Amino acid sequence: MKCPYCNYSESKVVDSRPAEEGATIRRRRECLKCQKRFTTYEIMERLPLIVVKKDGSRQTFDKQKLINGMLRACEKRPVPLADLEAFVDDIEQELQNSLEREITSVAIGEMIMNGLKSLDEVAYVRFASVYRQFRDIITFKEELNKLLEEERD
């Protein structure tokens, strides 16, 4: 690590501690030439995830899009934003842990629906109605019946 004061390339770590809830490591360093101290941050490198849309186009994964879709489904429902953010973090972590760099939007949608089902059933039905493009009341009723059957089991 180069010293920001004298550009010398050797330094020693004086202090090291987690930062940003463990997402990064903060290191206090001291230059071995000029003895001035400076701070560096170490973060984990994440490989970009690519989402393959239904039309075949590709986009980079965007957590905010997932949160926004779930917020619309949870509008006027007692679902805390922190729960939605934690759920989206779990989805992202699961995708990062997989060996696949490309994931279909269909697979992500199914993951969201499974999670919403346990968070709030009304939000689940709202999300499913848009995601699965319910065309009429019969399709909507069939999804509700499936939900009721799962509850009975």
C-alpha positions as CSV (number, residue, x, y, z in Angstrom):
1,M,0.0,0.0,0.0
2,K,1.5,3.3,-1.1
3,C,1.8,6.1,1.5
4,P,-0.5,9.0,0.5
5,Y,2.1,11.5,1.9
6,C,5.4,10.3,0.4
7,N,4.4,7.5,-2.0
8,Y,6.6,5.0,-0.2
9,S,5.3,1.5,-0.9
10,E,6.0,-0.1,2.5
11,S,3.8,0.3,5.6
12,K,2.8,-1.6,8.6
13,V,-0.7,-2.3,10.0
14,V,-1.1,-0.6,13.4
15,D,-4.7,-1.4,14.0
16,S,-7.4,-3.5,12.2
17,R,-11.1,-3.7,13.0
18,P,-14.4,-4.5,11.3
19,A,-16.4,-1.7,9.8
20,E,-19.8,-1.3,8.3
21,E,-21.3,-4.2,10.3
22,G,-18.5,-6.5,9.2
23,A,-18.8,-5.8,5.5
24,T,-15.3,-4.1,5.4
25,I,-12.2,-4.1,7.4
26,R,-10.7,-0.7,8.5
27,R,-6.9,-0.7,8.8
28,R,-4.7,2.0,10.4
29,R,-1.3,1.9,8.7
30,E,2.0,3.7,9.4
31,C,4.4,4.5,6.6
32,L,7.8,2.9,7.3
33,K,9.6,5.9,5.7
34,C,7.9,9.1,6.9
35,Q,6.0,7.5,9.9
36,K,2.8,9.2,9.1
37,R,-0.4,7.3,9.6
38,F,-3.3,6.7,7.2
39,T,-6.4,4.6,7.0
40,T,-7.4,2.0,4.4
41,Y,-10.5,-0.1,3.9
42,E,-10.6,-3.6,2.7
43,I,-13.8,-4.8,1.0
44,M,-14.8,-8.2,-0.4
45,E,-14.8,-8.2,-4.2
46,R,-18.1,-9.4,-5.6
47,L,-18.5,-10.8,-9.0
48,P,-21.3,-9.1,-10.9
49,L,-24.5,-11.0,-11.3
50,I,-26.3,-10.9,-14.6
51,V,-30.1,-11.2,-14.8
52,V,-31.5,-12.8,-17.9
53,K,-34.9,-11.2,-18.6
54,K,-37.8,-13.1,-20.2
55,D,-37.1,-11.4,-23.5
56,G,-33.5,-12.7,-23.4
57,S,-31.9,-9.3,-22.6
58,R,-29.4,-9.1,-19.9
59,Q,-28.9,-6.6,-17.0
60,T,-26.7,-6.4,-14.0
61,F,-28.4,-7.5,-10.7
62,D,-30.0,-4.5,-8.9
63,K,-31.1,-5.0,-5.2
64,Q,-33.0,-1.8,-5.3
65,K,-35.3,-3.1,-8.1
66,L,-36.2,-6.1,-5.9
67,I,-36.9,-3.9,-2.9
68,N,-39.0,-1.5,-5.0
69,G,-41.2,-4.4,-6.3
70,M,-41.6,-5.8,-2.9
71,L,-42.5,-2.4,-1.4
72,R,-45.3,-2.0,-4.0
73,A,-46.6,-5.4,-3.0
74,C,-46.4,-4.6,0.7
75,E,-48.0,-1.2,0.4
76,K,-50.3,-0.5,3.4
77,R,-49.2,-3.8,4.9
78,P,-47.5,-4.3,8.3
79,V,-44.2,-5.5,6.8
80,P,-41.1,-3.6,8.1
81,L,-38.7,-2.2,5.6
82,A,-35.9,-3.9,7.5
83,D,-37.4,-7.3,6.9
84,L,-37.6,-6.6,3.2
85,E,-34.0,-5.4,3.1
86,A,-32.8,-8.5,5.0
87,F,-34.7,-10.8,2.7
88,V,-33.2,-9.1,-0.4
89,D,-29.8,-9.4,1.2
90,D,-30.4,-13.1,1.7
91,I,-31.4,-13.5,-1.9
92,E,-28.3,-11.7,-3.1
93,Q,-26.1,-13.8,-0.8
94,E,-27.7,-17.0,-2.1
95,L,-27.1,-15.9,-5.7
96,Q,-23.5,-14.9,-4.9
97,N,-22.9,-18.3,-3.3
98,S,-24.1,-20.1,-6.4
99,L,-21.6,-20.8,-9.1
100,E,-23.8,-19.2,-11.7
101,R,-23.0,-15.7,-12.8
102,E,-26.2,-15.5,-14.8
103,I,-29.6,-16.0,-13.2
104,T,-33.0,-15.8,-14.9
105,S,-35.6,-13.2,-13.8
106,V,-38.0,-16.1,-13.4
107,A,-35.8,-17.7,-10.8
108,I,-35.5,-14.5,-8.9
109,G,-39.2,-13.9,-9.0
110,E,-39.9,-17.4,-7.6
111,M,-37.4,-16.7,-4.8
112,I,-39.3,-13.4,-4.0
113,M,-42.7,-15.1,-4.0
114,N,-41.5,-17.8,-1.7
115,G,-40.2,-15.3,0.8
116,L,-43.2,-13.0,0.6
117,K,-45.4,-16.0,1.3
118,S,-43.9,-16.3,4.7
119,L,-43.6,-12.5,5.3
120,D,-47.2,-11.5,4.3
121,E,-49.7,-13.5,2.3
122,V,-51.5,-10.4,1.0
123,A,-48.2,-9.0,-0.3
124,Y,-47.5,-12.5,-1.8
125,V,-50.8,-12.5,-3.8
126,R,-50.2,-8.9,-4.9
127,F,-46.7,-9.7,-6.2
128,A,-47.9,-12.9,-7.8
129,S,-50.7,-11.2,-9.6
130,V,-48.3,-8.9,-11.3
131,Y,-45.4,-11.3,-11.7
132,R,-47.6,-14.1,-13.1
133,Q,-49.7,-11.7,-15.0
134,F,-53.1,-12.8,-13.8
135,R,-55.5,-12.2,-16.7
136,D,-58.8,-12.6,-14.9
137,I,-60.5,-13.3,-11.5
138,I,-60.4,-17.1,-12.1
139,T,-56.6,-17.1,-12.2
140,F,-56.5,-15.0,-9.1
141,K,-59.0,-17.3,-7.3
142,E,-56.9,-20.4,-8.2
143,E,-53.8,-18.8,-6.6
144,L,-55.8,-18.0,-3.5
145,N,-57.1,-21.6,-3.4
146,K,-53.5,-22.9,-3.6
147,L,-52.5,-20.7,-0.7
148,L,-55.5,-21.9,1.4
149,E,-54.6,-25.5,0.7
150,E,-51.0,-25.0,1.8
151,E,-52.3,-23.4,5.0
152,R,-54.4,-26.4,5.7
153,D,-51.5,-28.9,5.3
